Amino acid sequence: MTTDTPTDDTTEEASTDEDLEELERLLQEEEAQLEAELNKQAEQIEETNESLDRVPLDEIKEETDAILTSFFDNALSMEVWYPKLEEETNVPTPETFLVELTNSSQAYLHMPETEMNMILMDEDTQRKMDFFGTPLPSYEQICDAMEEQLNGTPVFIRSFYKSADTLSDEGTFINEASEQAIKQNLVTLFDSHIMQNMPHGKGVAFREKLDLEFYPDHLEREDTTGNTTFHPEVRFFVEDGEILYHFPRMNKDNFLNEFDNLDFYNKQVSKIEDDIEYLEPLAKEVAEAFAPHSWSVDFIQDTTGDWYCTDMAINAMYWNEKEHRWHNMSSHEDGNKHNLAETVGTTLPAPESPPNGFPAWRTPRIE
C-alpha cells in the first residue's frame, strides 16, 4: 500500500496561502495601529480645542490692521488679480490666457473621503471633466490659442488658485495641442487639488512655458523628479503704493541637497541683487495699481535673463485649525519685521470656528 506524498505544486500552494494569511494579518495590524494613532491625534486636537480661549473673528479684527481671512480667499484667484495686473501696468508677465470652467463644481471640498476617493479612482476622463467643469472657449479654440498666442507646446497650466503638486510634468505641462491631451492634463491638475483639498477657482490659466532650467544636469539623474529648477526668484511685499521689502524666494534645502553647499544659491541671489534697480520700479508700479491693499508680488528670471511677474497674493493671515496658530497667507522672510505671523499672529487669540461653507469668513472685493 502506498501513500500519496505532497507534490511541489501542493507545497507551493500551501506556502502561498500561509504567506497571504500572514500578509493579511500584518495589514490588519497596520490598519489597527493607524486607526489608533488617528484616534489619539483626534483626542489631542479635541483637548487643545477645549483649552483654547476662542474669540469671535470680528472682535479679533479690532485688535489689528492686518487682514484676517480664509485660506480660500477670492483675492488669491488669478481671475481677480491677473486682469488688473495685465491691463493697468506695464509689468512683464508670461503670455497667458484664462479659461473659465462652465458648470463647474468644487463640491469635493466638502465630500467625505470615500466619495473623494471614488472621483480620484475614476479612469473615465470625460466623466471627470463633466464633474470639474467644461472649458470655455472650446478645446479647438484653446488648441489654436496654444499655437498662436503661447508659441506652441509645451504649455504651462495652473488653476486660478495654484499649480499641480505632482512628481511628473503631467498636470503641469501640456505637450500636445489636442483635446485629449488638454483633458488628461486638466484631470491630473484637478486630482492634485482634490488630494490637497484646494479649490480650483472654476478656471484654468494657460501660459507659455518659460525656460527656467539653470542646471539641466540634474535632470539626467535617476532620483530627480524633473520638476525642481534652480532659477532666480524674488518676492516683493507692497502696501499702500509702496514697497515694504523683498527677499529671495528660493528653497535653500533644494540647493543644499543638489550641490552640498550654497554656492549656486548665492550665485542666483547675486543675479537678483544685480537687477534690483530694474525690478524695484516694476514692483512699485504693481504697488500703485493695487493701492491701498497689501500684496506679495513674485518675479522669476528665465535662462535668457528676462524677468517676469508670475504670481501675486494678498498679504494676510489665516487661522490654521490643525496647528492652532495664525499663518501668513503668503510666505515671508523669517525674522523680518513685516512678517505678520511672527509679529502679529503670535499675539492674537484663536478665532471661533469658521462656518463650513465655501468660501469661509469673507469674500473680499478689490477696489
Long-range contacts (C-beta under 8 A, 24 or more apart in sequence): 45-322, 48-324, 52-324, 52-349, 52-350, 53-349, 53-350, 54-349, 54-350, 54-351, 54-352, 54-353, 55-349, 55-350, 55-351, 55-352, 56-351, 56-352, 57-351, 57-352, 57-354, 57-361, 60-348, 60-349, 60-351, 63-347, 63-348, 64-344, 64-348, 66-316, 66-317, 66-340, 66-344, 67-294, 67-314, 67-315, 67-316, 67-317, 67-329, 67-364, 68-316, 68-317, 68-318, 68-319, 68-326, 68-348, 68-351, 68-361, 69-314, 69-316, 69-317, 69-318, 69-329, 69-361, 69-362, 69-364, 70-318, 70-354, 70-359, 70-360, 70-361, 70-362, 71-318, 71-329, 72-161, 72-199, 72-358, 72-359, 72-360, 73-314, 73-316, 73-318, 73-329, 73-359, 73-362, 73-364, 74-359, 74-363, 74-364, 75-313, 75-314, 75-364, 75-366, 76-161, 76-313, 76-314, 76-329, 77-160, 77-161, 77-201, 77-203, 78-158, 78-160, 78-161, 78-201, 78-203, 78-205, 79-160, 79-201, 79-203, 80-366, 81-290, 81-295, 81-312, 81-366, 82-205, 82-312, 84-289, 84-290, 84-366, 85-286, 85-289, 85-309, 85-312, 88-289, 89-285, 89-286, 89-289, 90-285, 91-282, 91-285, 91-286, 91-309, 92-282, 92-306, 92-307, 92-308, 92-309, 93-308, 93-309, 93-310, 94-156, 94-207, 94-208, 94-210, 94-308, 94-310, 95-149, 95-150, 95-151, 95-207, 95-208, 96-205, 96-206, 96-207, 96-208, 97-145, 97-149, 97-150, 97-205, 97-206, 98-160, 98-203, 98-204, 98-205, 98-206, 99-135, 99-136, 99-137, 99-142, 99-203, 99-204, 99-205, 99-206, 100-135, 100-136, 100-202, 100-203, 101-132, 101-133, 101-134, 101-135, 101-136, 101-200, 101-202, 101-203, 101-204, 102-133, 102-134, 102-135, 102-136, 103-133, 103-134, 104-132, 104-133, 104-200, 104-202, 104-203, 105-131, 105-132, 105-133, 106-199, 106-200, 106-202, 106-358, 108-193, 108-194, 108-197, 109-197, 109-199, 109-358, 110-356, 110-358, 116-194, 119-191, 119-194, 120-191, 120-194, 120-195, 125-180, 125-183, 125-184, 125-187, 126-183, 128-187, 128-190, 129-183, 129-186, 129-187, 132-186, 132-187, 132-190, 132-200, 133-202, 135-182, 135-186, 135-204, 139-179, 139-182, 139-183, 140-179, 142-182, 142-206, 143-177, 143-178, 143-179, 143-182, 145-206, 146-174, 146-177, 146-206, 147-177, 150-206, 150-207, 150-208, 151-208, 152-177, 153-177, 154-209, 155-206, 155-207, 155-208, 155-209, 156-206, 156-207, 156-208, 156-209, 156-210, 157-185, 157-186, 157-189, 157-204, 157-205, 157-206, 157-207, 158-189, 158-204, 158-205, 158-207, 159-189, 159-190, 159-193, 159-198, 159-199, 159-200, 159-201, 159-203, 159-204, 159-205, 160-200, 160-201, 160-202, 160-203, 160-204, 160-205, 161-193, 161-198, 161-199, 161-200, 161-201, 162-193, 162-198, 163-189, 164-188, 164-189, 164-192, 164-193, 165-192, 165-195, 165-196, 166-192, 166-227, 167-225, 167-227, 168-225, 168-226, 168-227, 169-226, 169-227, 172-227, 173-209, 174-206, 199-358, 199-359, 210-300, 210-302, 210-308, 211-302, 211-303, 211-304, 212-300, 212-302, 212-303, 213-303, 214-268, 214-303, 215-258, 215-264, 218-258, 228-254, 228-258, 230-254, 230-255, 230-258, 230-264, 230-268, 231-268, 231-300, 231-301, 231-302, 231-303, 232-268, 232-269, 232-271, 232-272, 232-300, 232-301, 233-298, 233-299, 233-300, 233-301, 234-272, 234-279, 234-298, 234-299, 235-296, 235-297, 235-298, 235-299, 235-330, 235-331, 236-279, 236-280, 236-283, 236-286, 236-296, 236-297, 236-298, 236-299, 237-294, 237-295, 237-296, 237-297, 237-315, 237-330, 237-332, 237-338, 238-283, 238-284, 238-286, 238-287, 238-290, 238-294, 238-295, 238-296, 238-297, 239-287, 239-292, 239-293, 239-294, 239-295, 239-315, 240-287, 240-291, 240-292, 240-294, 241-284, 241-287, 241-288, 241-291, 241-292, 242-284, 242-287, 243-280, 243-283, 243-284, 243-287, 244-294, 244-338, 245-333, 245-336, 245-338, 246-276, 246-279, 246-280, 246-283, 247-332, 247-333, 247-336, 248-272, 249-298, 249-331, 271-301, 272-301, 275-301, 275-307, 278-307, 279-307, 282-307, 282-309, 286-312, 290-366, 293-366, 293-367, 295-330, 296-330, 314-364, 315-340, 316-340, 317-341, 317-344, 317-345, 319-350, 319-351, 319-354, 321-353, 324-350
